[in-house]
């Protein structure tokens, strides 16, 4: 089976081209009106197919082939249930060909605008669709880039596409040491990677700046949580203290004026638990946190991701840490949420290596991740 997509100005023109190219046996599988992504004009996309070999054995129904018990088949040599091995082999060959045909049709449906694009821009369009940025944005980016000149290679095109896609997403500068003590709060849903991200950031600050760091955990509800945090802090040579209520947290922070950095871990809660979110807010208000990071997994779906940012907004986060980059297939579905929320991106985390798997966000790095380079 041979399948081809045709682009024409009218259905009649496309039909004539199909029969001229594939012959009178061609079958039209589908047709649709679309916009040419480079010119904006209406075009007709037609998908047609033709059976390249019309031999009698191939055109006979599979049921007839499988159940054929004619004298000719019985006398044709080795057989199974009256069907010659040659015919059985042919049947399996046709089944495999049918699978290939289905896969081709699936690709044509998924990348429905690819037929109207040149080779470079077709590849870009496919990469963008696979990155899950959405059909509308993918076409917009391809259209804008195809109208420009001066691209030397495909990597150059990908970089320019990334610049376009991440335009409008704010970036937050990394943590810096100065003469003033800074207090950081870390918030996020259960399982978001909040505590691990805090530990990575705290140890990185200690190593890079030779800073005096204190970790305080307000997550006194999780079984073994205090012991786990204390172990990490001890191994890293970082001071540690638990706080069981907002008043105690306020007292600890008030006494630790000579520290360079104080990192406060909070309880992981569902974004649906509004009462608990207000409780976390009370803790961080008592601590007079200078900066609050909302930690969220990149593997979270776009709708849930948006809800997390919205609900945790009651606490007043200043920036976002995108965690578990290594666990997501694509980050494209999050781009619209990041733009609409206005919440700056600060850090990316991947894997469980502490403190190695944390890095400040750059647009170049986001582009690499968008197109599949997460290492």
URDA-V779951 format. One record per run of one state. SS is the DSSP state (hx for helix, st for strand, lp for the rest). FROM is the first residue (numbers start at 1). LEN is the number of residues. If there is no record, write none. Layout:
ss:SS from:FROM len:LEN
ss:SS from:FROM len:LEN
This chain:
ss:lp from:1 len:1
ss:st from:2 len:7
ss:lp from:9 len:2
ss:hx from:11 len:12
ss:lp from:23 len:4
ss:st from:27 len:9
ss:lp from:36 len:6
ss:st from:42 len:9
ss:lp from:51 len:5
ss:hx from:56 len:4
ss:lp from:60 len:2
ss:hx from:62 len:6
ss:lp from:68 len:3
ss:hx from:71 len:4
ss:lp from:75 len:4
ss:st from:79 len:2
ss:lp from:81 len:2
ss:st from:83 len:2
ss:hx from:85 len:26
ss:lp from:111 len:3
ss:hx from:114 len:3
ss:lp from:117 len:2
ss:hx from:119 len:12
ss:lp from:131 len:4
ss:hx from:135 len:12
ss:lp from:147 len:7
ss:hx from:154 len:12
ss:lp from:166 len:5
ss:st from:171 len:1
ss:lp from:172 len:10
ss:st from:182 len:6
ss:lp from:188 len:6
ss:hx from:194 len:16
ss:lp from:210 len:3
ss:st from:213 len:5
ss:lp from:218 len:7
ss:hx from:225 len:12
ss:lp from:237 len:2
ss:st from:239 len:4
ss:lp from:243 len:3
ss:hx from:246 len:10
ss:lp from:256 len:5
ss:st from:261 len:5
ss:lp from:266 len:8
ss:hx from:274 len:14
ss:lp from:288 len:3
ss:st from:291 len:7
ss:lp from:298 len:4
ss:hx from:302 len:14
ss:lp from:316 len:3
ss:st from:319 len:5
ss:lp from:324 len:1
ss:hx from:325 len:3
ss:lp from:328 len:4
ss:hx from:332 len:10
ss:lp from:342 len:2
ss:st from:344 len:6
ss:lp from:350 len:8
ss:st from:358 len:3
ss:lp from:361 len:2
ss:hx from:363 len:8
ss:lp from:371 len:5
